[in-house]
Amino acid sequence: MLTPEYLLRCASIGAWLICLGSLSPAVARLLIAKGRYLDPIWAIAFLLVLNRLSFLARVSSTFSLVTALFLALVMAGFSTWYQRHDA
């Protein structure tokens, strides 16, 4: 039966997939070392999308926790770097 929760979960997954697609060019530019100024921020948002999708789609608890850990470490490193270089 199509419950409201199921419909919202499907809509959320679709919306996050659209977001993932829109952030992919920034990640690709970073991977080929031709990133623009804000691309690292969009890459962090990309990691957040992967994390949210892993929780919504219930892929596996290990994958969800690993993406959450990786996201936290990247955000901490990026924040620290930015604060040291923002003068």
Phi, psi and chi 1 to 4 in degrees:
 res  aa     phi    psi   chi1   chi2   chi3   chi4
   1 MET       -  141.8 -175.3  170.0  159.8      -
   2 LEU   -86.0   97.9  -62.4  176.4      -      -
   3 THR   -86.2  159.2   64.0      -      -      -
   4 PRO   -58.2  -36.6  -26.0   34.4      -      -
   5 GLU   -63.9  -42.4 -179.8 -175.6  -12.2      -
   6 TYR   -63.2  -44.6  175.1   78.2      -      -
   7 LEU   -63.3  -41.4  -67.2  173.9      -      -
   8 LEU   -65.6  -39.4  -77.8  173.1      -      -
   9 ARG   -61.1  -45.2 -179.6  178.8  -60.7  -82.6
  10 CYS   -64.1  -42.8  -70.3      -      -      -
  11 ALA   -64.2  -39.9      -      -      -      -
  12 SER   -64.6  -43.4  -65.7      -      -      -
  13 ILE   -62.3  -42.8  -70.3  172.5      -      -
  14 GLY   -61.0  -43.9      -      -      -      -
  15 ALA   -63.9  -41.5      -      -      -      -
  16 TRP   -67.1  -33.8  -78.7  112.7      -      -
  17 LEU   -66.8  -38.3  -73.4  171.8      -      -
  18 ILE   -62.3  -43.3  -69.3  169.2      -      -
  19 CYS   -61.4  -43.2 -174.6      -      -      -
  20 LEU   -59.1  -43.3 -168.1   67.9      -      -
  21 GLY   -64.0  -37.3      -      -      -      -
  22 SER   -74.1  -24.3   67.7      -      -      -
  23 LEU   -89.0  -16.1  -66.8  168.4      -      -
  24 SER   -57.6  -40.1  -64.6      -      -      -
  25 PRO   -60.2  -36.8  -26.1   34.9      -      -
  26 ALA   -65.2  -41.0      -      -      -      -
  27 VAL   -66.8  -41.1  173.6      -      -      -
  28 ALA   -61.4  -42.4      -      -      -      -
  29 ARG   -61.5  -39.6  -76.3 -169.7  -61.1  -92.0
  30 LEU   -66.3  -39.2  -78.1  174.1      -      -
  31 LEU   -66.3  -29.0  -68.7  175.1      -      -
  32 ILE   -98.8   15.0   61.6  171.1      -      -
  33 ALA    61.4   35.1      -      -      -      -
  34 LYS  -126.8   38.1  -67.1 -173.2  177.9 -170.6
  35 GLY   -70.3  149.1      -      -      -      -
  36 ARG   -89.8  177.9  -62.3  177.4 -173.6  163.2
  37 TYR   -58.2  -44.4 -179.4   69.4      -      -
  38 LEU   -94.7   -0.3  -68.7  176.6      -      -
  39 ASP   -57.4  -37.5  -78.1   -9.9      -      -
  40 PRO   -60.3  -35.5  -26.1   35.0      -      -
  41 ILE   -67.0  -41.4  -66.6  170.3      -      -
  42 TRP   -67.4  -30.9  -58.9  130.5      -      -
  43 ALA   -66.8  -37.4      -      -      -      -
  44 ILE   -65.6  -40.9  -69.4  173.4      -      -
  45 ALA   -62.4  -36.5      -      -      -      -
  46 PHE   -59.9  -43.9 -176.6   87.6      -      -
  47 LEU   -64.0  -37.7  -69.2  174.2      -      -
  48 LEU   -62.8  -41.7  175.3   62.9      -      -
  49 VAL   -62.4  -44.5  171.7      -      -      -
  50 LEU   -58.9  -41.7  -74.8  179.8      -      -
  51 ASN   -64.3  -46.9  180.0 -104.6      -      -
  52 ARG   -62.7  -41.4  -67.4  -50.0  -50.2  149.6
  53 LEU   -63.5  -38.6  -81.5  171.4      -      -
  54 SER   -65.2  -35.0   67.4      -      -      -
  55 PHE   -73.6  -45.4  -80.2  106.5      -      -
  56 LEU   -65.1  -42.8  -78.9  171.0      -      -
  57 ALA   -82.6   -7.1      -      -      -      -
  58 ARG    52.1   48.5  -61.3  177.5  179.7  153.5
  59 VAL   -60.2  -64.6  176.3      -      -      -
  60 SER  -162.7  147.2   82.8      -      -      -
  61 SER   -65.7  -34.8   61.1      -      -      -
  62 THR   -64.3  -46.0  -57.2      -      -      -
  63 PHE   -62.1  -42.4 -177.8   74.2      -      -
  64 SER   -62.0  -44.7  -63.8      -      -      -
  65 LEU   -68.7  -38.0  -67.3  171.4      -      -
  66 VAL   -65.7  -42.7  166.7      -      -      -
  67 THR   -66.5  -35.4   57.6      -      -      -
  68 ALA   -65.3  -43.1      -      -      -      -
  69 LEU   -63.9  -47.0  173.8   66.7      -      -
  70 PHE   -62.4  -42.6 -172.1   64.9      -      -
  71 LEU   -60.9  -44.7  175.7   62.8      -      -
  72 ALA   -62.4  -42.4      -      -      -      -
  73 LEU   -67.0  -42.0  -68.0  173.1      -      -
  74 VAL   -65.6  -43.4  168.2      -      -      -
  75 MET   -63.8  -40.6  -73.2  176.3   64.8      -
  76 ALA   -64.9  -44.5      -      -      -      -
  77 GLY   -64.2  -44.0      -      -      -      -
  78 PHE   -66.2  -41.4 -173.7   71.4      -      -
  79 SER   -63.5  -43.7  176.9      -      -      -
  80 THR   -63.7  -45.2  -57.6      -      -      -
  81 TRP   -60.6  -45.2  177.2   87.8      -      -
  82 TYR   -62.7  -42.8 -178.3   77.4      -      -
  83 GLN   -64.8  -34.0  -69.8  175.5   34.2      -
  84 ARG   -75.0  -28.4  -70.6 -177.8 -177.9 -147.1
  85 HIS  -102.1   -0.1  -67.1   86.2      -      -
  86 ASP   -95.4   95.6 -177.3   36.9      -      -
  87 ALA  -120.0      -      -      -      -      -
